[in-house]
Amino acid sequence: MLELREESCYPMSLMGVNVGLASVDAVIALLAFAQLMRIHSRNTHNGWTRQKVFHLMIGSSNLGYFLYFVLTIVAACEGWIFWSHSCGFVVMAFPKILFLAAFLLLLSFWVDLCHQSNNEEDEDDVYSPREALLEKSKPNASADSRRRCCSFRAVKVGSRQKVVVLVTLLVFLFMLVAAVLLWIGRGRNPIDSSVVARVYVDLFAVAVLLLGVALACYGLVLFLKMSKVRSERASSEMWKVAGLAVVSVLCFTSSAAVAIFTDIPLLFNWHGQKINGVCTSLLMVLYYFIGSSVPSAFVLWVMRELPPPLITFRQQESRTIAFISVDSSVTVQPLRWTAAASVQNQASRASPI
């Protein structure tokens, strides 16, 4: 059992904030994974859709934050030496990278939609929220749904989504390099671990700030383009885009400001120094709750709608063909035209969320 001693653990105010933030992130992670299972149970034939990927990334990010807050309390009370060097840094940075990747992915879809009319060659890379994100192949009735979900042989990612994957890998590599330098800096050498961690946090904060500005700009462009469409669905999607843009720029700006001007992201390297419990608690709420939990919860709320259940029309189609088999040359072709028109109408109503 952990003994909450004032000289070894966090002050009680910080302890309560860590427990509260861990609880919030645990709830968000549970909601994201539960919704992911519900979505997958109703939409197994499309593989990994945009909606599934967002729920997976947000759930994984908040699960990482939950582990970080719990392990931070345990490390402070148990006096883990290795935690303050590189292990705590890795556990702190990894969920933030997943969070950044999720909103970079959202930005890439918004860029696709903004340039859809200008770049006709990229029209195939624009997906609806329930359309396959990583796999675009014709459905096969004999294919196993579990194989379709877990197989990555026929992976096809849009050009801008490939850039997101590349940027995420580069940030992850940069984080590993910084962690190695932190570990080396614990010995007798000219490497200053605190400077390495400070440089990483500042650069990451600048990237988050730029991401918020980009989401605000492209959100405004999408809002203006969708305001010209006279339909109830377009109006609903328009305000979702506006809400996401406003929440992103406000939350990311506050988070970046706290990261640049304070040492809140570096509290994993706490060694029992005297800190202002009230001020630090407020800054932690501003950095973690406002900067990460609120945008994650807002994305889950925006994408809360479940896809329609899969309905097989094979038996109905066979009965219809048998019924009109006497004059199939006249009737079958209009049915194909109707199906094609329906697919085009669904594609034209692709949601930016």
C-alpha positions as CSV (number, residue, x, y, z in Angstrom):
1,M,0.0,0.0,0.0
2,L,1.1,3.5,-0.8
3,E,1.7,5.9,2.2
4,L,0.8,9.4,1.2
5,R,3.6,11.1,3.1
6,E,4.1,14.8,2.4
7,E,7.9,14.5,2.2
8,S,7.9,11.6,-0.3
9,C,4.7,11.9,-2.4
10,Y,3.0,14.8,-4.1
11,P,1.2,17.4,-2.0
12,M,-2.3,16.3,-1.4
13,S,-3.7,18.9,-3.9
14,L,-1.6,17.5,-6.7
15,M,-2.4,14.0,-5.6
16,G,-6.1,14.8,-6.0
17,V,-5.6,16.4,-9.4
18,N,-3.7,13.4,-10.6
19,V,-6.4,11.0,-9.4
20,G,-9.1,13.2,-11.0
21,L,-7.3,13.5,-14.3
22,A,-6.7,9.7,-14.3
23,S,-10.4,9.1,-13.7
24,V,-11.4,11.4,-16.5
25,D,-9.0,9.8,-19.0
26,A,-10.1,6.3,-17.9
27,V,-13.8,7.2,-18.6
28,I,-13.0,8.7,-22.0
29,A,-10.9,5.6,-22.9
30,L,-13.7,3.2,-21.9
31,L,-16.3,5.2,-23.8
32,A,-14.0,5.2,-26.9
33,F,-13.3,1.5,-26.9
34,A,-17.0,0.6,-26.1
35,Q,-18.2,2.8,-29.0
36,L,-15.5,1.2,-31.2
37,M,-16.9,-2.2,-30.5
38,R,-20.4,-1.1,-31.2
39,I,-19.4,0.5,-34.5
40,H,-17.4,-2.6,-35.5
41,S,-20.3,-4.9,-34.7
42,R,-22.6,-2.9,-37.0
43,N,-20.0,-2.2,-39.8
44,T,-17.6,-5.2,-40.1
45,H,-17.7,-5.4,-43.9
46,N,-15.8,-2.1,-44.5
47,G,-12.7,-2.9,-42.4
48,W,-11.0,0.1,-40.7
49,T,-13.2,3.2,-41.4
50,R,-12.3,6.7,-40.4
51,Q,-14.7,6.5,-37.5
52,K,-13.1,3.4,-36.1
53,V,-9.6,4.8,-36.4
54,F,-10.5,8.0,-34.5
55,H,-12.1,6.0,-31.7
56,L,-9.1,3.6,-31.5
57,M,-6.5,6.5,-31.4
58,I,-8.4,8.6,-28.9
59,G,-9.1,5.6,-26.7
60,S,-5.4,4.6,-26.8
61,S,-4.2,8.1,-26.1
62,N,-6.5,8.5,-23.0
63,L,-5.5,5.0,-21.8
64,G,-1.9,6.2,-22.0
65,Y,-2.7,9.3,-20.0
66,F,-4.4,7.2,-17.4
67,L,-1.3,5.0,-17.0
68,Y,0.9,8.0,-16.9
69,F,-1.0,9.6,-14.0
70,V,-1.2,6.4,-12.0
71,L,2.4,5.5,-12.5
72,T,3.5,9.1,-11.7
73,I,1.8,8.8,-8.3
74,V,3.3,5.3,-7.7
75,A,6.8,6.5,-8.8
76,A,6.7,9.6,-6.5
77,C,5.6,7.6,-3.4
78,E,7.9,4.6,-4.0
79,G,10.8,6.7,-5.1
80,W,11.5,5.1,-8.5
81,I,14.8,6.5,-9.6
82,F,14.6,5.3,-13.2
83,W,11.2,7.0,-13.6
84,S,12.7,10.5,-13.5
85,H,15.3,9.8,-16.2
86,S,13.7,8.4,-19.3
87,C,10.9,6.0,-18.4
88,G,8.6,8.7,-17.1
89,F,9.4,10.8,-20.2
90,V,8.4,8.1,-22.6
91,V,5.2,7.3,-20.7
92,M,4.4,11.1,-20.7
93,A,5.2,11.6,-24.4
94,F,3.6,8.6,-26.0
95,P,-0.1,9.4,-25.4
96,K,0.5,13.0,-26.5
97,I,1.9,11.7,-29.9
98,L,-1.2,9.6,-30.4
99,F,-3.3,12.6,-29.6
100,L,-1.4,14.7,-32.1
101,A,-1.7,12.0,-34.8
102,A,-5.5,11.8,-34.3
103,F,-6.0,15.5,-35.0
104,L,-3.4,15.5,-37.8
105,L,-5.5,12.8,-39.4
106,L,-8.6,15.0,-39.0
107,L,-6.7,17.9,-40.6
108,S,-5.7,15.7,-43.5
109,F,-9.4,14.9,-44.2
110,W,-10.3,18.6,-44.0
111,V,-7.5,19.5,-46.5
112,D,-8.8,16.7,-48.8
113,L,-12.3,18.2,-48.7
114,C,-11.1,21.8,-49.2
115,H,-9.0,20.9,-52.2
116,Q,-11.5,18.3,-53.6
117,S,-12.8,20.6,-56.4
118,N,-9.3,21.9,-57.2
119,N,-7.5,18.6,-57.4
120,E,-9.7,16.1,-59.4
121,E,-6.9,13.5,-59.2
122,D,-7.3,13.3,-55.5
123,E,-11.0,12.6,-55.5
124,D,-10.5,9.0,-54.7
125,D,-8.8,9.9,-51.5
126,V,-11.8,11.5,-49.9
127,Y,-13.8,9.1,-47.7
128,S,-17.0,9.3,-45.8
129,P,-16.8,8.5,-42.1
130,R,-18.2,5.0,-42.6
131,E,-16.2,4.3,-45.7
132,A,-13.1,2.1,-45.5
133,L,-10.1,4.2,-44.5
134,L,-7.3,1.7,-44.9
135,E,-8.9,-0.7,-47.3
136,K,-10.8,0.1,-50.5
137,S,-11.7,-3.1,-52.2
138,K,-14.9,-4.7,-53.6
139,P,-16.8,-6.6,-50.9
140,N,-16.5,-10.3,-51.1
141,A,-19.3,-12.4,-49.7
142,S,-17.0,-15.3,-48.8
143,A,-14.4,-13.1,-47.0
144,D,-14.2,-13.5,-43.3
145,S,-15.0,-10.4,-41.4
146,R,-12.3,-11.0,-38.8
147,R,-9.7,-11.3,-41.6
148,R,-11.0,-8.1,-43.2
149,C,-10.7,-6.3,-39.9
150,C,-7.1,-7.5,-39.0
151,S,-5.6,-7.9,-42.5
152,F,-3.3,-5.2,-43.9
153,R,-2.4,-6.8,-47.2
154,A,-4.7,-4.6,-49.2
155,V,-4.0,-1.4,-47.3
156,K,-4.6,1.7,-49.3
157,V,-4.1,5.1,-47.6
158,G,-4.7,8.5,-49.1
159,S,-1.7,10.7,-50.0
160,R,-2.2,13.2,-47.2
161,Q,-2.9,10.4,-44.7
162,K,0.5,8.9,-45.7
163,V,2.1,12.2,-44.7
164,V,0.3,12.0,-41.3
165,V,1.7,8.5,-40.8
166,L,5.2,9.7,-41.8
167,V,5.1,12.7,-39.5
168,T,3.8,10.6,-36.6
169,L,6.7,8.1,-37.1
170,L,9.2,11.0,-37.2
171,V,7.9,12.5,-34.0
172,F,8.0,9.1,-32.3
173,L,11.6,8.6,-33.5
174,F,12.4,12.1,-32.1
175,M,10.9,11.1,-28.8
176,L,13.0,7.9,-28.6
177,V,16.2,9.9,-29.4
178,A,15.3,12.4,-26.6
179,A,14.7,9.5,-24.2
180,V,18.1,8.0,-25.0
181,L,19.8,11.3,-24.5
182,L,17.9,11.7,-21.1
183,W,19.2,8.2,-20.1
184,I,22.8,9.1,-21.2
185,G,22.6,12.5,-19.4
186,R,22.2,10.8,-16.0
187,G,25.9,10.0,-16.1
188,R,29.0,12.1,-16.1
189,N,28.9,13.8,-19.5
190,P,28.1,17.2,-21.0
191,I,24.5,16.3,-21.8
192,D,22.0,18.1,-19.7
193,S,18.8,16.0,-19.3
194,S,16.7,19.0,-18.3
195,V,17.7,20.9,-21.4
196,V,16.9,17.9,-23.7
197,A,13.4,17.5,-22.1
198,R,12.8,21.2,-22.3
199,V,13.7,21.3,-26.0
200,Y,11.4,18.4,-26.8
201,V,8.5,19.9,-24.9
202,D,8.8,23.3,-26.5
203,L,9.1,21.9,-30.0
204,F,6.1,19.7,-29.4
205,A,4.1,22.6,-28.0
206,V,4.9,24.7,-31.1
207,A,3.7,21.8,-33.3
208,V,0.4,21.6,-31.3
209,L,-0.1,25.3,-31.6
210,L,0.4,25.2,-35.4
211,L,-2.0,22.3,-35.6
212,G,-4.6,24.3,-33.8
213,V,-4.1,27.2,-36.2
214,A,-4.3,24.9,-39.2
215,L,-7.5,23.3,-38.0
216,A,-9.0,26.8,-37.4
217,C,-8.1,28.0,-40.9
218,Y,-9.3,24.9,-42.7
219,G,-12.4,24.7,-40.5
220,L,-13.3,28.2,-41.5
221,V,-12.8,27.3,-45.2
222,L,-15.1,24.2,-44.8
223,F,-17.6,26.3,-42.9
224,L,-17.9,28.8,-45.7
225,K,-18.1,26.1,-48.4
226,M,-20.8,24.2,-46.5
227,S,-22.8,27.3,-45.7
228,K,-23.6,27.5,-49.5
229,V,-25.3,24.1,-49.3
230,R,-29.0,24.3,-48.5
231,S,-29.8,21.1,-46.6
232,E,-30.4,20.1,-43.0
233,R,-27.6,17.6,-43.0
234,A,-25.1,20.2,-44.4
235,S,-26.2,22.6,-41.7
236,S,-25.6,20.1,-39.0
237,E,-22.2,19.1,-40.3
238,M,-21.3,22.8,-40.7
239,W,-21.7,23.5,-37.1
240,K,-19.8,20.3,-36.1
241,V,-16.9,21.6,-38.1
242,A,-17.2,25.0,-36.5
243,G,-17.3,23.5,-33.1
244,L,-14.3,21.3,-33.7
245,A,-12.3,24.2,-35.1
246,V,-13.1,26.5,-32.1
247,V,-12.4,23.8,-29.5
248,S,-9.2,22.8,-31.2
249,V,-7.7,26.3,-31.4
250,L,-8.7,27.3,-27.9
251,C,-7.6,24.1,-26.2
252,F,-4.4,23.7,-28.2
253,T,-3.4,27.4,-27.6
254,S,-3.9,27.0,-23.9
255,S,-2.0,23.7,-23.8
256,A,0.9,25.1,-25.8
257,A,1.1,28.2,-23.6
258,V,1.3,26.1,-20.4
259,A,4.0,23.8,-22.0
260,I,6.2,26.7,-23.2
261,F,6.0,29.0,-20.2
262,T,5.8,26.4,-17.3
263,D,7.3,23.1,-16.3
264,I,4.0,21.3,-16.0
265,P,4.9,18.6,-18.7
266,L,8.1,17.9,-16.8
267,L,6.5,17.0,-13.4
268,F,7.6,13.4,-14.0
269,N,11.0,14.6,-13.0
270,W,9.8,15.8,-9.6
271,H,12.3,15.1,-6.7
272,G,10.4,16.4,-3.7
273,Q,11.0,20.1,-4.4
274,K,8.6,22.7,-2.9
275,I,5.9,23.6,-5.4
276,N,2.8,25.8,-5.2
277,G,0.1,23.1,-5.0
278,V,-2.9,25.3,-5.9
279,C,-1.2,27.1,-8.9
280,T,0.4,23.8,-10.2
281,S,-3.0,22.1,-9.9
282,L,-4.7,24.7,-11.9
283,L,-2.0,24.6,-14.6
284,M,-2.3,20.8,-14.7
285,V,-6.0,21.0,-15.3
286,L,-5.4,23.6,-18.0
287,Y,-2.7,21.6,-19.7
288,Y,-4.1,18.0,-19.5
289,F,-7.9,18.4,-19.1
290,I,-8.5,21.5,-21.3
291,G,-5.6,20.7,-23.7
292,S,-6.3,16.9,-24.2
293,S,-9.4,15.6,-22.5
294,V,-11.9,18.2,-23.7
295,P,-10.9,17.9,-27.5
296,S,-10.9,14.1,-27.2
297,A,-14.4,14.1,-25.6
298,F,-15.7,16.6,-28.2
299,V,-14.5,14.4,-31.1
300,L,-16.2,11.4,-29.5
301,W,-19.4,13.4,-29.1
302,V,-19.3,14.6,-32.7
303,M,-18.7,11.1,-34.1
304,R,-21.2,9.4,-31.7
305,E,-23.7,8.3,-34.5
306,L,-23.6,4.6,-35.2
307,P,-23.5,3.4,-38.8
308,P,-26.6,1.7,-40.1
309,P,-26.7,-2.1,-39.6
310,L,-25.6,-4.2,-42.5
311,I,-28.6,-5.5,-44.5
312,T,-28.0,-8.2,-47.1
313,F,-30.1,-7.7,-50.2
314,R,-28.9,-10.9,-51.9
315,Q,-32.1,-12.8,-51.3
316,Q,-34.3,-9.8,-52.3
317,E,-32.2,-9.3,-55.4
318,S,-32.5,-12.9,-56.4
319,R,-36.3,-12.9,-55.9
320,T,-36.6,-9.7,-58.0
321,I,-34.5,-11.1,-60.8
322,A,-36.6,-14.3,-60.9
323,F,-39.7,-12.2,-61.0
324,I,-38.6,-10.0,-63.9
325,S,-36.7,-12.7,-65.8
326,V,-39.3,-12.6,-68.6
327,D,-38.2,-9.2,-69.6
328,S,-34.8,-8.7,-68.0
329,S,-33.3,-6.6,-70.8
330,V,-35.8,-3.8,-70.0
331,T,-35.9,-3.8,-66.3
332,V,-32.4,-4.8,-65.0
333,Q,-30.6,-1.9,-66.5
334,P,-32.7,0.8,-64.8
335,L,-32.1,-1.0,-61.5
336,R,-28.3,-0.7,-62.1
337,W,-28.7,3.0,-63.0
338,T,-30.7,3.6,-59.8
339,A,-28.0,1.8,-57.7
340,A,-25.3,3.8,-59.3
341,A,-27.1,7.1,-58.7
342,S,-27.7,6.1,-55.1
343,V,-23.9,5.5,-54.6
344,Q,-23.1,8.8,-56.2
345,N,-25.6,10.6,-53.9
346,Q,-24.1,9.0,-50.8
347,A,-20.6,9.9,-51.9
348,S,-21.7,13.5,-52.5
349,R,-22.9,13.7,-48.9
350,A,-19.5,12.7,-47.5
351,S,-19.2,14.1,-44.0
352,P,-16.1,16.2,-43.1
353,I,-16.2,14.6,-39.6
